[in-house]
Structure formats: structure tokens, C-alpha cells
Amino acid sequence: MEPDQLFLAADAELRSVIDRISPEDFDKPVPAAWSQNPNPTILDILRAHAYDEAWVPGVIAGASAADGDELLGRDLLGDDPIVAYNLLNDAATMAVREGVNLDATRRFQYGDYPAREGLAHLAMYRGFQAWLIAKHLSIPFHLSAETIAEMNEHVVPNADEWRSFGVLPPAIAPPAGADDETRLLCTVGFWIH
């Protein structure tokens, strides 16, 4: 599977979790490591994902924040955050499905990368956030076998390098008899019992 397809799979999994967030959950605190905001909440995380989704079509088209960031500081969620997020997710999905030159260099917020590598980064963020949010809110969820296999192909080989940049936490020794999802999450340091 190419990274654009991995992005679509992980993005759909994140959306499946976000669609099950209740408005009563919005003010619930989340771990500080999830955000640069002080005392982050689920709504802060949803805002960050909305912003990230909103940028996908532009990045694919070759735009970058260096050219101006009209999205920064805007309320992208309005009065119905889940619906607003889903509309942004729809636009990102459409942009990726319409085709991505995976070898073209694109400017992401953290640097210039070939689109294939940048989409793998975005897929990693979405897939692991889906699992973490679901776990945090006790939403039944498991990464799909396909996403697990693709994360093992596109993310695990880079885990130590990304860990050295502070993107991933330390690896965790998997428990005896761990399934594929648990082993993956342990490898990237996100597993929570």
C-alpha cells in the first residue's frame, strides 16, 4: 500500500473515533504531551486535528504555511465541532483521492519532505491519535489489521530516528502474548494498559 492509501485508512480510523466523541467529553482533560496548549482538553485536540485536516488540500496542491497561514487562529469548528471536523475530513479525503504526486516535495509545518514521506507522517499521527483518544475516552476501538501492517512497514523502520527528534516516546516492552496492535503500539511507545 502506498502512503496516500495509508493516510486515507488512518484518517478514516481517526474520524471513526471522533464521530463517537460526545459533546460532554469536549472539556475532559488530556495528557499534556498531546498538545502544546496548557491544560489541553479533548476539544483542543479536536481543534488541532481540524487544523491539520484543513491544511491537507493545500499541502497536496503545493501550498505551505510559509506562504501565509490564513487558518491559524481561526475557529474551524464553530457551533458543531464534530460536523465541522467531518467537513474538513471530507475535503482532505477528496484531495488525496484525486491523486498525489508521491515523489513531489511538499512543505509541511515541520519541513520539506517528499509527499510519500509526509503522508506517512500524517498517517502515523492520525492512527496513533485515534487509538489514544479512544483509549482515553473508553471508546471501543482497534486499529485495522491493514493499518497495523502498513504502520509496521512505513513507521516502525523510522521509529528510532523519529524518537531522537522527540516525535515518539520511548519504546515499551510488549507484554507476553501481545497481539499485533499491542506490539506496534509498544514499539512506538504509545501502548497504555
N, C-alpha and C positions, 0 to 999 in steps of 0.2 A: 504494500500500500504506500502510495506517495504521501508526503507530509500534508498536502492540501486535503486529502481524504481523512487523514488522522485528525487534522484540525476540525473538519466537519463532524466527525464522530465524537470527539471530546467536547466540542461546543454544544452538540445536541445533548450530551450527558449532563453538562452543566445546566443547560436550560431545563432538563427534566427535574433537576433538584430545585432550581429557582422557582419553577412553577408550583412546587409544593411548599414554598415558604408562606407562612401565614402573616398577615399584617401585624398580628400580635407578636411576631418574632422580630420585627424590624429593630426594636430598641434593645434587643438582647446583646450583651457584650460578647466580643470575640477575642481570641488571643491577640495581644499587642503585636506579635510577629506578623500578623496578617495584613497590617496596614501601617502607613507612616503617620496616620492621624492619631492623636492621643485619645485613649479610651474608645477604640473603634467598636462599632455595632454591626449587626447584620446589614442594616441599611447602608452603612458606609461601604461595606464590601460589595453590596449590590450596585452602589454608585460607581465604584471602581470598575466593576465588570461592564456596566453600561458605557462608561467612557472608553474602555478597551474595545468593546463591540463597535462603538460609533466610529472609531478610527480605522477599522479593518478595510472598508471600501476605499478610503483614501490612500492607505498604505499600498494596497494592491495596485491602485492606479498610479503610484509613484509619488504621492504627496508625503510630506513629513511635517512634524511639529516645528522644525527649523524654518519652515515657510510661513509660520503663523499657526497658532492653535486656537481657533475660534470655539473649540469645545471646552477648553479649560475654564472651570468656574461656572459653567452653565448648568442649570438644573435639567438634566436629561431624563429624569424620572417623573416629574410632575406629580399629579394627584394620584396616579395609579402606577406605582413603580414596577409591578410585575408586567403589566401590559406594555408599558413604555420600554422595559428591557426587551421584551419579546419582539417588539417592532425593530429595535436596533439589531437584535439577533437575526431577524429575518433578512435585513439589509446586508449584514455581514455574510450570511449563508449564501445569499444570491450572488454577491460579489465573488466569492470563492468558487461557486458552482459555474459561473460564467467563464472561468478559466484564469489561471495564474501562470505566468512565466516563472517557473520554479528556479530558473538559473539567473534571473534578473536580480540585481542588488536593489534592496529596498531599505529605506531608512526607518528603523524602529526607534522608539524613545530612548533606547539604551545603546544604539549603534547601528552601523550598516552591516547587513547580512544578506546572503542570497535568500530569496523568498522561501526556498525549501527549508532552510535552517530556521528562519524567523517563524514560519508556520509551525514547525516542530516545537519551538519555544512557546508559542501561543497555545498549542495543544496541551503541552505539559501543564501550563498554568491552569487551563480550564479543567483538565481531567482531575488533577490533584485537588483543586479547589472544590470541585463537585463532591469528591469523597469527603474532604474535611468539613465542608458546610453540612452535608448530610449527617455525618457522624456527630457534629456539634449540636445539631438540632434534633437528633434521633429520628431522622428521615430514613426509612428503609432504602438502601441504595448499594449497588455494587457496580464497579467498572465492568464493561462488557469484556468478554474473552478477547475480542478483536482489539479493543483499545489496550488491554493489558499486553497483548503480543506486540503491538506496534510501539507502545511505550518502551518495552524491552529492547526493541530494535533501534528506536530513534532517540531515546532519553538515557537509558542505562549506560550505554557506552561513553556518554559525556558527563555522567553524574559526578565523578571526582573533579573534573575541570570546573563544572558549574558550582560545585561545593566550594572550591577555592575562591570563587567570586562572591560567595555569600548567598547564592541563589537557593541552594539546597542545604538543609540541616545535616548534621552527621548521620551516617548510616546507622541502622539499628539491627542487631542480630535477630533474625526471624525466630519465632517460637517453633518448637518441634512440631512437625506435621503441618506447617503453614501451607496454605493454598497459594496459587499463583498471584492473586491480588495482594495478599499479605506480604509475600516475598518481594514483590515490586515496591510496595509502599515502604517496606523496611529498607530496601536498597537506596531509596531516595530520601529516607529519613522522615516520612510523613505518617507512618503507622501509629495508630493510637489503639490501645486495647479497650 
